[in-house]
């Protein structure tokens, strides 16, 4: 016993501090799942892990749900959408009568009558201007059935298992609502929490009366803009209406009713408790069977279990073209007995949603995934005891690692920490895929990492000292503020080569040869020193860019490395505008000294670049390379052609939307086959007056006329701009081009691109 006590004493003296720190870390981590403390960052990471789990879960193509897609092929064959409703009538007849589908849900609403046949116009003419034409009324009566597209659509819907979609709206009330699934009176004094709207865009009465049902296809993204959950019940006024997925599943199952199931009977609740009563399930009552319950969360929502990345190529559901259905080209066995959802993936029809699995996910497939969960009776849910399990898991993992990592060598510590990390991740994924349980895990993984780092702190400090030397090297390139920031975590930075999204800048003095010939060597040195100092201060201090190098009178810089800035393009554009102001200030000073005028051109471009310590065994530099860099250099030279101070690529414009931009041209620079759009930044959009915005709008319209080869209209528009702004060289350039195009028209296949054969 004494020897055990002595051994423990020796171990405690050696490892006691690390054990104590490990236990304290474990205690703090174990309190997080119990809501003793909270962290938005940790919750966000759990959301990211949840999204990853969903993407990793295997799936198979489900033949029971088919999406009839109004795709680009359908638009080419049938015509632009929305289609006349006699076409939709044919589509419904094909699906319900020929293919004998089990149910059809339209992810589309029809809030207004279809007047595309022109019958209403004919009827009005017959009653007024053409009322005296013999037999016209009789002829109209005979063709009315053919031209009443809404009537034909309604007739196709009548008696068939077809569900129409409709949408919530803030103010507008269009169409007629279907009968609600239930009303406030059915709740017997309860208050059911659900998403509510004051308006709606429903379907016209004759269509709604003929359909078997209707459901709301509104989707509600989360705070980050992604759709992770979906309401199953919405409230409009005193009525509660099902989502499109619930309504379609109910028609398919021939359900007699859809009702909420509460946790307690209303008799046991006080009046206050009735206002906050919760719902366990949404019950779908089936004839001759028990109700099928759908577990729901707050506000009658369920988590959407996405299967695959969505769309015809990456989803768990078969897509067939609406054109193929109309033409009968789809094999009958593909659609017979299935649930069909009619939606669209065609670009421009605005039914793509941002989801955790794909930022451009077809909206109709959100409903398909919900229906799939209803048919399978499987929903991803978080059990009521989840917090306890998470806290126990954290405690066990933390105590085991706290004791073991202090005793093990670095190599064994890496293996143990890695094994525990993998085991925790596997267990979480197993519960998710096999038992549909959603448990949070990031705090446990974070604890594994924290304990590992704690027990290898000596290595960290060694690397820290090594990193300090690296940071001092970066001081040659970046602003002092960034050096201080890097010094706080030197291990996070290195000079190794990597590919990264950056923005590069090239600056050059206009007419430098002439300037150098007009100054003495001493004056030229001072001229260049003042210019380079001002430009360098603007790059490094004002917007924290990385000064790459001086190339004679030229300056090269970039943003986004070694310190990452998400707004690297915006910083670069702001710097370029500031440098032009500094150049104007220097120019006034130089002219007072009798020196030549100073004018600079700046090229900006954003894109994927290779950045790192590059060079030879004799000399190296931290610099950037790549096609995006080369284009930035070309754009600097192009500024002379268009008479502007700054020229930027389209990637920079898209990454810095807070600035107002003037499009200069579509160009094909030397060394690149693909044309690129180039732009001039004029300043922050909110700081420019209405006159500048008006000039930009007029220029955009004039440029469109040029590209449409409408030479007369373009000449008139650009000449008007030139008259108002005679100092603008860009307008004069385009007037010269127009004169050339008039003499030598470019032809119908002209792509509007200007090619540059020199650098």
Secondary structure, DSSP 8 states (H G I E B T S, - for coil): -HHHHHHHHHHHHHHHHHHHHHHHHHHHHHHHTTTSS--HHHHHHHHHHHHHHHHHS----EEEEEEEE--HHHHHHH-SSS--HHHHHHHHHIIIIIS--SEEEES----S---TT-HHHHHHHHHTTTTTSTTHHHHHHHHHHHH-HHHHHHHHHTTS-EEEEEEEESS-EESB----SEEGGGGTT-----EEESEEE-B-HHHHHHSSEEEE------TTS---EEESEEEETTEEEEBHHHHHHHHHHTEEEEEEEESS-GGG--HHHHTT--EEEEEEEETTS--EEEE--GGGEEE----EEEHHHHESEEEEEHHHHHHT-S-HHHHTT-EEEEE---TTS--EE--SS-TTEEHHHHHHHHHHHHHHT---B--TTHHHHHHHHHHHHHHHHHHHHTTS-HHHHHHHHHHHHHHHHHHHHHHHHHH-B----HHHHHHHHHHHHHHTHHHHHHHHHHHHHHHHHHTTTS-HHHHHHHHHTGGG-----EEEEEEEEEEEETTHHHHHHTS-HHHHHHHHHHHHHHHHHIIIIIT--EEEEEETTEEEEEESSSS--TTHHHHHHHHHHHHHHHHHHHHHHHHHTT-----EEEEEEEEEEEEEEEE-SS-EEEEEESHHHHHHHHHHHHHHHHT-SEEEEHHHHHH-TTEEEEEEEEEE-TT-SS-EEEEEEEEEGGGS-HHHHHHHHHHHHHHHHHHTT-HHHHHHHHHHHHHH-TT-HHHHHHHHHHHHHHHS---TT---EEE----
